[in-house]
Amino acid sequence: MPSENAPTLLPRARASCAARNWPEAHELLRDADRAGGLPPDALELLADCARWTGRPAEILDPLERAHAAYVACSDRRAAVRTALALSLANSDQANRTVATVWMKRAGELIAGLPEGPEHALYAWFESQEHGWTGETAAQQRSAERALDLARRFEDRDVEALASIDLAHIAVLRADAGAAREHLERATSLALGGEIGILAAGMVFCSAIWAYRSRGEWQRAQEWTDSSTRWVNRQQVDYFPGMCRVHRAEVLRIRGDLDRAEKECAAATAQVSQALPAYAIFPWAELGEIRRRRGDHGGSREAFQRALELGWDPQPGLALLLLGEGDAESALRAIERVFGESRPVWLKEDRASLLGARAEIALAAGRREIALEATLELERTMEETGSSWDVATACHARGRYELDAGRPAAAVGPLRRARRAWGELEAPYELARTSALLGRALAAEGDAGGARIELEAARDLFARIGAALAAADAERELAALAGRPAAPRARRAPPLSASLRSEGETWALEFAGRTVRVKGTRGLEYLAELIDRPGVERWSVDLAGAGAEGDTGPVIDAAARSAYQRRAEELEDELRRIDRRTAPHRAESILTELDAIGQELAAAIGLGGRARRTGSGVERARQSVTKAIRSAIGRIAEADPELGTYLEVTIRTGTACRFDPDLREPVEWRVERGAR
């Protein structure tokens, strides 16, 4: 039995919430509830704490009891608020039918009430409903009403959320100016700390989605980084899974497919637990990453999971079908996007959808559909002028002209597309356009230019791990040179290499050559890493525990004082600036404060004593990195090619890893002597 009663525990719980100590607040509120019950506003707080501590199953009960309490005391406004909160909570858990019932319940309760903030919130919920059913005009009307009411009743949460809905509609309609205006207003409210955690998280997530749908991947990356820092400061377990999805999207576009797949695979578990209704996003993204890597089986499996959850993952699924040789099924799949009513969020990335439609239609022999898609892309390109729209439209035009037997007309648009993809730092898209340009040049009779483009495409695909696309480019090069092409399904056998201990020396065999170097701790570490490719090993584990001695404090007293003075200056500036008019400066200050806090935390041990550089993780990082790099240097002196290979594939730091070169697979064998 709890030793304290509810009146004593409740103030402590509220203080813990204010300090973002959600686990402590949750425990105190549960104890208070058991000790004698909670008032309805405290039950709402208990539901919030359950959400922020990653307990989705515990959100509904306190909200249901709070709603019943408000109804019992005839507080209709609070009853409306909790009914809408229950609609959202059930929607998050994929309980769509129950969510709809609570929405209707809120509508019944709000009828006849004088207009107030609850009407703004209800109008925003209506906007969301229309968005999910694809009723764009109705969604816009509801979002505009929500925005008007929110401003009248000074409800900043709803103002930000309604602005985000209007931004989504503007993105769908390719109205770049309106999209930017609404996005900047919503994100400034979030960065300025004027809205609650739930609304701010929704704003950040939606802003990233809008920017990535517009092809503004640099902005998407900046907001992903910013929102991740914000989530970490809130210390909540509700948003991190979706942050990982957005990181995976950015990594995919930047060509880091390996890290993207790992991030997304982890996100599927996190999102499935915290926000089951949104698990569609990581599964769809995972399918797209695997499709690009040439893992058709894994891609199909991930897309299938998204379909089972109610999400049609286009254009990825249609492009997968095309890659498997089924152009007719691919065309039917992509045409559904343009022929059916679908959620607004599914149609925002219209450029990518139209680009896929044009490509698939040509493969299926439907040139009239391809031309229709290409012309719309070109109109959008002229309206927005964005690099993503330019690249997509010019790639589609080049493909169309090449298919029509006009390679000379294809070359100009394809070169323009290639430049735009390069500016966007999108290597997969760049490689696809280079490959297409190579075909156009070959058709024109420019074999030398075609070879350069196809080699560039092959090398780019190989570097990012797009194995099937790299093999396709290699076959085209073979055909251009008049030599037999390797079958697509077969991969070149890996080179063999070995690292073998021979007493006081190590023998390394690579590409038919053998070198011997004196045994060192660095070579021992290399053997550990090479023996387990792709597996991260902590430096402290490689170095072993118990080493003695240190080299002084991580930062000296003068540096600590300078850090503390700078933190005080930043905190003073943060108090003086208006976060609404200078949101980016506020975010910059918070980021610098975070960095200073991490430096000081790393430098200060128990009791405020200076932590020594020779202690723990830092000593291991320094010694292991130095030993490995020294060993690679000695190897490079004996065999420069092997040294370069190891420089590229060995990652050092707090965690170390051996990343095999994807372009030239090497099968390593490690043999250690007796220990």
N, C-alpha and C positions, 0 to 999 in steps of 0.2 A: 504493500500500500504506500502511496506517496506520503511523505512526511509533511508536506506543505499544502495549504489550501489554494484554491483558484485565485482569490484576490491577491495573494502574495506572489504566485508564480506568473501571473499575467503581465505585470509591469516588467519583470525580468525578461519575459519572452519578447515583448515589444522592443526592449533595448537590444536584445540579440538580433532581431530583424534589422534594426537601424544600423547595426554594426556588420550586416551581411553574414552573420554567423547562423546560417540557416539550419544546420544540424542541431545546434543547441536550442534554437528557437522552436524547432519542431518537437524536440523532446520535452521542453518545458510546457508547450501548449498541449501535448498529449497527456502529460501528467496533470495539468490543470483540468483538462476535460474529464479525466478519470476521477479527479478529486471532488468534483461537484458541478461539472458542466461549464460550458463557455457561452457567453453572449453571442448573438449571431455575427457581429462584426469580427469577433475573435475566431469564430468558426471559419469565416472567409480567410482570415490570416493563416489558420491551420492548413487550409487547402493550398494557399500560396506556398507555404513551407514544404508541403508534400511535393508540389511541382518542382520547386528549386532544388530539392534533395534527391530528385530522381525516383519518386514513389508515385507513379501515375495512378496506380490502383487505389491510392488513398486520397485522391483529390475529390471524388464524387460524394462520398458520405458526408463530410462536413458541409459541403455546399448544399446538399439536399436538406440537411437539418437547418442550415441558416435560412434557406428559402422558406421552409415550413414555419420557422419562427417569425419571419417578417410578415408572412400571410396572416399568421395568428394575431399579430398586433396591428394589422391593417396598414403596414408600411408598404404601399404598393410600389413606390419608386425603388426601394431596396429589393422588393420581390422581383421586379423587372430585371434589375441588375444581376441578381443571382440566377434567374432563369436563363439569361443570356450567357452567363459564365458557365452554366451547366451545358448549354448547347455547344459552346466552344470545347469544353473538356471532353464531352462525348464525341465530338467531331475529331479531336486529336486522337482518340482511341479507336477511330474508325467505326464508331457506333452511329452511323448516319441516321437511321430511323429514329433513335432516341433523341439525337441532336435536333432533328426536325420538329419533334413533339415539343421540346423545350422552347424552340423558337416560336412556335404557335402559342405556347403558354404565355410567353412574354408579350406577344401581340394582343392577347386577350386582356392582360393586366394593364397594358399601356393605354388601351382605348378609353377615351374620356378624360385622361389626365391632362392638365395644362402642360404646354410644352416646357421641356427642361432638358438637362444633359442626357437623361435616359432616352429621349427621342433621337438625339444625335447618335448614340450608341446603337439603337435599334435600326436606324437608317443605314449605318455602316454594315450591320449584319445582313440587311437586305441586299446591299451592294455585293457582299461576298456570295450570297446565294445566287444572284444573277450571274456573277462571274463564273461560278462552277458550272452553270447550265449554258454558258456561252451567249447569254443575252446581253450583248455589249451596250446597246442603247439604254436598256433598263438599268444596267449596272452604273452607267454614267449618271443617270438621273438620281439614283439612290446615293451615289458617292457625293454628288454636288449638294444634295440636300443635307447629308451628314456633315459635310464641310461647313455649310452655312450655319447649321445649328450649333456645331462645335465652336465656331468663332463667336456666335452670339452668347453662348453660355460658358465660354472660356474653358472648354474641355480640350486641353492640348493633346491628350492621348488620341481622341477620335479625330482631331484635326490632322495629326500626322498619318493616321491609318487611312483616312479618306483621301489625303493627298497621294499616298502611295497607290491606292486603287486607280485614281485618275492618271497617275504616271503610267501604270500598266496599259490602260486604254490608249494613251498617247503613243506608247511604243508600238502597240498593235497597229495603229493608224499611221505609223511612220512620221508622227508630228514631233520632231526632235526638240523643238523649242519648248513646247508644252511639257514634254517628258522631263526635260532638264529642270524646268521651273518647279514642277511638283516634287521631283526627287530632292532637289536642294532644300526646299522648305521642310520636307519630312525629316531628312537626315540632320538638318540644323537643329530641329527640336530634340532629336535623339542625342546628338553630340552635346547640346547645351544642357542636358540633364533636366529638361522640362517635362519629360514624360516618364511613365513607369517602366519597369524592367520588361514586362511582357510586351508592351507596345513598342519599346525601343528595339527589342530583339526581332520583332516582326518587321519593323522598318528596315533594319540592316539587311535582313535576309531577302526581303523583297527588292531592295535597292540593288543588291548584287545580282539577283535574277534579271532585273530590268536591264542592267548594264551589259550582262553577258548576252542577253537576247538581242541587244543592239550591236553586238560585236565589239563593244568597248571593253576589251579584256584587260587593259591596263587599269582602268577605273575599277573593274570587277576585282582585280587583284588587290588594289589599294584598299578597297572597302572590306575585302575578305580579311586582310591583315588587321585593319582597324577594328572590325567587329570581333575578331578573335581576342584581341587585347581587351576589348570592352567586356566580353563574356568572362574572361579570366578575372577581371576586377570585380564582377558581380558575384563570383564564386557560386555559380548555379550549374546544375546538371541537366538543364532543359535544352539548351541550344548547341552544345559542342558537336553533336553528331551532324547537324546541318552545316556547321562551320567546316567540318571535314569534307562534306560533299562539295562545297564551294571551292575548297582548296584543291580537291581532286580535279574539278573542272578546269581550274587555271593551269594546273600541272599538265593536264591532257593537252590543252591548247599550246602550252610552251614546249611540248614534245617529251616531257619526262613521264613516259607511260608506265614505267615500272613503279615509281613512287605514287603516281596517280592511282594505280590499281590497288596498291597497299592501303592508301588513305581511304579509298572508297570501300574496300572490303571491310575495313574496321568500322566505317560509318554505317554500314548496313546493320551491324549488331547494335550500335548505339541508338540509331534512330528507331529501329524496330522496338526497342525497349521503352524509350522515352516518348516517342511520337509515332505510334504504329501507322497512323493514316498517312504519314509522310515517308514511309519506307519505300514508296514508289520512286522517289528521287534518287537515292543511292543505287538501287537496283538498275534503273534506267541508265545512269551514268556508268556503272560498272559494265553494262552490256556494250556501251559505246567504246569504252577504253579497250575492252577485249576485242571488239571488232577491228579496231585500228591495229591492234597487235597481231591480227591474223588468227586469233583463237576463236574460230567460229563456234565450236561446241560450247565453250565457256560463255561466249556472247549470247548465244541462243538461250542458255540456261538462265542468265541474268535477265534478259528481256522477258522470258517466260514468267519469272517471278513478278516483274512489274505488271505484266498483263493480269496475272492472278489477283493482284491488288487493285485492279481497276484502272490502270494507266496504259495507254497505247503509246509505247516509246518510239515515237517517230521524230526525225526521219531515220533513226538508227536501225530499227528493225527492217524497214524497207530496203535500206542499203545493204544490210546483211543478206537478205534474200537475193538481191542483185549479185552480191559477191559470190553467192553459192550457185549462180547460174540460172535462177528462176526469175527472169525479168517480168513475166506476166503477173506473178504473185506480188512482186515488188511494186508494180504499177498499181494494182488493186489496193495495196496497203497504203501507199502515199496518197492516192486519190480520195481515200476515206477522210483524210485530214481536211481536204478542200470541199468535201460534199456533205459533211455531217456537222451538227452543232457540237462544239467542243469547248471546254473551259478556256477562258481568255489566256490563261498562263501557258496553255499548250500551243497557242497560235502566235505568241509574241515573237518568237525567233523565226519570223516569216522568211527572211533571206535564206537561212539554211534549209527551210522546208521547200522553198521554190527552187533552190539550187539542186536539191536531191530530185525534185519532180522533173526538172529539165533533163538531168542525167538519165534517170530511169526511163522516162518516156522515149528518149532516143534509143536506148537499148531494146525497148519493146516495139520499136518501129512506129511510134506515135509522134511524128515530127510536129504535128499541129499543136499538141499539148506542150511539147518542149519549147516551141516558139512563144506560145502564150506565157509560159513561166519566165522565159528570158526577157520578153518585153516588159513584164511587170517589174522584174529585177532592175532593168535599165531605167525605168521611170523612177523607182525608189532611189537608185543611185544618183540621179539628177536632183532629186528633192533633198536628200540628206547629205550627199558628198562624203559620207563616212568611209573610211578605208575598208571596212568589212563589206559594206554594200558594193563598193567599187570592185573589190576583188571577186566577190561572188558573182556579180553581174558579168564582168569581163571573162571570167572562167566559163560561165554558161554560154556566152556569145561565141567564144573560141571553140568550144566543143560543138556547138550547133553548126558553125561554118565548116569545121573539119568534117562533120558527118555529112554535110551537103556537098562535099567534094570541092570545097573552096579553101584549101590550106593557106593560101596567101592572105585571105581575109581573116583567118584565124590567128595568125602570128601576132599582129598588133595588139588585140585585146588580151591575148594570153601573156604577152610581155608586161602589159599594164597590170594584170592580175598578179603576176609574179612579184612585181615591185611592191604592190600593196601588201601581199602576204609577208614579204620581208620586213616591211615597216611594222607590221603587227606582231612580229616574232611568233609566227604560227608555222613551224617547220613541216608538219604533216600536210597542211593545205598547200604550202609552198612546193613540197615535193610532188604532190598530185598535179599541180599546174606545170611544173617543169617537165614531168613525164608527158603530159598532153602536148606541151610545146615541142618536145622532142619528136613526137609523132607528126605534128604539123610540118616541122622542118624537113623531116625525112620524106614526107609526101611531096614537098617542094623540090626535092633533090639535093638539099643541103645536108649531106651525110655527116660532115664534120660538126656542124652546129647541133644536129640531132644527137650525136654521140655525147657532146658536152652536156646537153640538157638531161639526157637519160642517165649519164653517170652521176650527175649532181642529184637527181631524184633517187637513184639507187643508194647512194651514200647517205643521203638524209634519212631515207626510210630505215636503212640499217642502223644508223646511229641512234635513232629513237626507239628501235625495237619493233618496227612494223615489218615483220619477217615476210609475210606473203607479198606485200606490196614491193619490197626490195627484190624478191625473186621474180616478180612480174617484170620489173624494170630490167633486170639482168637478162631475162629471156628476149626482151625487145632489143637489147644491145647485141645479143647473139645473132638475132635475125638480121640486124643492120649490118653486122660484120660477115654474114654469110656462113656462120658456123652453127653446129647443132646446139640447141638450147637444152638445158637440164630440165627434167620433168618437174612440174610445180610441187608435187608432193614430197620430193626428196630434198634433203638438206645435205650440204657438203659435210663429210665426216670431220669431226673436230681434230685440231692439231693435238698431238700428245706432248706432254711436258711432265717433268718430275722435279721434286725437291727432296734430296736424299742426304741424310746425315751420315758422315764417314769419320766418326771420331771427332777430331778437333776441326774438321772442315765440313763444308756442305757442298754437294755437287748439284748443279742445276742444269737440266737438259731442256733445251727449247729450240724448236725449228731445226732439229738435227745437230745442234751444237751443244757442247758441254763446257761449263765453266765451273771453277772451284774457288770458293772464298772461305776465309777464316770464319769459324763459328763464333757467333755473338748472340747476345740476348735478342737483338733485332731480328736475326734470322729465325730464332725460336718463335718470335711473335708472328713473323711472316708465315711460318709453317702452320701455326694455329689458324690463321685467317684463311689461307689458301685451302686448307683441308675442309673448310666449311663455307663454301662460296655463298654470298648473299646474306649471311647471318651476322648480325651485329654482335660484337664482343666488347664489353666495357673494358676500358683501359685498366681499371682497378683489378678486374679479374685476370687480365693478361699479366699484369705486373705481380700479382699476388699480394696478400696482406702482410703487414708486420714490418715493413721496411722502416728503418729508424732515421732520425735526423731531419732537419728542415733548413730552408734558406731564407728565413725571415718572414715578416708579415706580408700578406697578399698586397695590401696597400699601406703605406706608412701613415703616421699621424697627420702630417701636413695634407696628404691627399684626402684622408678621411674628413678633415675639417673643410677642405675645399668642396667636397661632395655635399656636405651638410649645409654649407653656405649657399651653394647653388640650389639645393632643394628648397631652402627657405625663400630664396628669390622667386623661384617658380611658383611656390604656393601663394606668395604674396601677389604675383601677377595674375594667377588664376582667380583670386578673390576680387581683383579689380576689373578684369575684363568682362564684357557682356557676352556670354556664351551663345546667345542667339545671333548676334551680328558677327562674331568671330569664332565660329564652331571649329574650323580647322586649326586655328591657333590653340584653342582649348585642348583639342585632341593631341596636338604636338606637345603641349606642356605635360599632359597626363602620360604620354608615351615616354618622355624624358624622365619624369618622376619614377615611372616603373623601372626604367633602366638603372637609375641611381639607386633605387631600393634594392634591386638585384645585386648590384656591385657591393653595396654595404652589407647585405645579408651574407654574401659569399665571403666577405672579409672579416666578419665579426662572429666569434664563437660564443660559447656559453658564458654567461655573466658579463657580456660586453667586452670580453678579451679579444685582442686581434687574432684572427685565424692565421696560421702559418702557411706559407706557400708549400712547404714540404709535407703538409698533412693531406690525407684522404685523396679525393678525386683529383685535385689540382696537381699534386705531385705525380700521380699515376699518368695523367694526361701528358704532362711535360716529358716524363722519362720515356714512356712508350713511344710517343711521337718521334722524339729525338732518336731513339734506338732504331725504329723502323726506317726512318728517312736516311739514317747513316748506312744501314744495311743495303738499301736500294741504291744509294750512291756508289757503294763498293761494287755492287753487281753491274751498274751502268758502266763503270770503268772497264770491266772485263767484257761486257756485251751490251753495247748501247741500245740495241733494239729491245732486248729483254728489260733493260733498265727503264726505257720509255713505257713499255707495256705495264710494268709494275707501278710506275708513277701515276699512270692513268687509272689503274684498276684498284689500287689500294687506298682506302679512305682512313685518315687518322683523326684523332681528336678525343673527346671524352668517350665516344664510342667509335670503334674501328670496324671496318668491313672490307671484304674482297668482293668487288663487283666485276665479274668476268666480262670481257669485251664481247658485245653481241655480234659485231661484224665478223670476227674471226674466233669462233668458239674454240676454246682450248681445254682439253681434258687433262686435268692435273692429277698426279699421283704423289702423295707425300709419304716418305719413309723415314721414320725416326729411329735413332739408335737406341740401345738399351738404356733405361733410366735407373 
